[in-house]
Amino acid sequence: MKPKVVFAGAGPGDPELLTLRARREIEDADVIVYAGSLINRAVLDYAKDEAVLIDSHGKTREELIAIFERYVNAGKKVVRLHSGDLSFYSAIQEQMALLDSKRIEYELVPGVSSLSAASVSLKRELTSPGVSQTLIITKPSGKTGKPGGERIAELARHGATMVIFLGVHLIDEIVSELLVGYPTDTPVAVVHKASWREERIIEGTLADIAGKVKTAGFSGHSLIIVGDVLRHTGVSVLYSGTRDDVTVKRRDKRGIAIFSLAQKSVTIAERVRNLLLDRGYDVKWVCPVEISCDSADERVESIYRAIRDSFREHYNIIAILPMGILVRAIEPVKKTEDPWVVCIEENGRWVIPVLNGHRGANEFAQMIAEALSAEAVITTSERDTSSSTIIQ
């Protein structure tokens, strides 16, 4: 067989998590180049006695390629071991490019990622129906940098399950970025040396995980896993027998803010809040009735600010108040200058005045509704119910 380099995933650490193919490559290797700072030395026990073992720690890319070239030209089989799997954060692409330039043949052998080992240790599936069906794998920018749109703060806005490699030493910075998209009570697990005998797991929330990590003294070899899958479990329809007999709860990862302005709507707000809490949602209770204001105008301005802040912080919003107040809070303009804004449901059944209802939009919507044989949905406190549904 022609001499070549074999890049092999050495798995997360436990020698028994080597693939059969990786173990065979180690057993056949004349030279093994391994990352001593990352790989469990126990995996090298499968090497033959005469194999040359070279720790790559501290060596440059060019020095490694020179080692590959020297031994391959001498007719030796070289195995280059990378921790985990080869498909991400393994830096093999640049090594392969240099081997291509020197016309040295190579092969790739996938491995078991530490991500898989951490999931097993936590006894958690990282995707779950109705909770999160998306897994984001990322790392801090570090020396290699990152595209602007891949900042952790940007990715956090998706609310999906996120796994962060190579970042435990930056735990404060990472938590700060995660809070852009996740509530403070979002569960977090940090798995140190997944599958090793020295494995340790710290669990908490975004509110307290940084302190726990610092107390434990973790500085490397750790994965940060964030998301509601660590707390909630959805129900798959795949093995349910029929698709109609399973109700899958959908939990948006962002918190929920509830607003009411009139005292009579506070009871409704409380009922909605209790309903959502019972079903596992994260509710941020906001009720400006509790805010001390000297006048009605101050109370309205207060709710404007509260809605706007929640919107900008990416909370889901439930508003028990006129739609005009809600829209005006999100996009502030002078009430006297609002245009009419009317929304018509796609099937033509509902006509909803969104802005400036008291100043003509309600009557305008009712006129359109009559022409369409539809129903006008009025969210302001109008009293003419001849052709409209009144929602106060």
Beta strands, then each sheet from edge to edge (+ up, - down):
strand 1: 5-9
strand 2: 31-34
strand 3: 52-55
strand 4: 78-82
strand 5: 106-109
strand 6: 135-138
strand 7: 161-164
strand 8: 187-192
strand 9: 200-205
strand 10: 222-226
strand 11: 256-260
strand 12: 283-285
strand 13: 316-320
strand 14: 341-344
strand 15: 350-355
strand 16: 375-378
strand 17: 388-390
sheet 1: 3+ 2+ 4+ 1+ 5+
sheet 2: 6+ 7+ 10- 8+ 9-
sheet 3: 12+ 11+ 13+
sheet 4: 14+ 15- 16- 17-
end
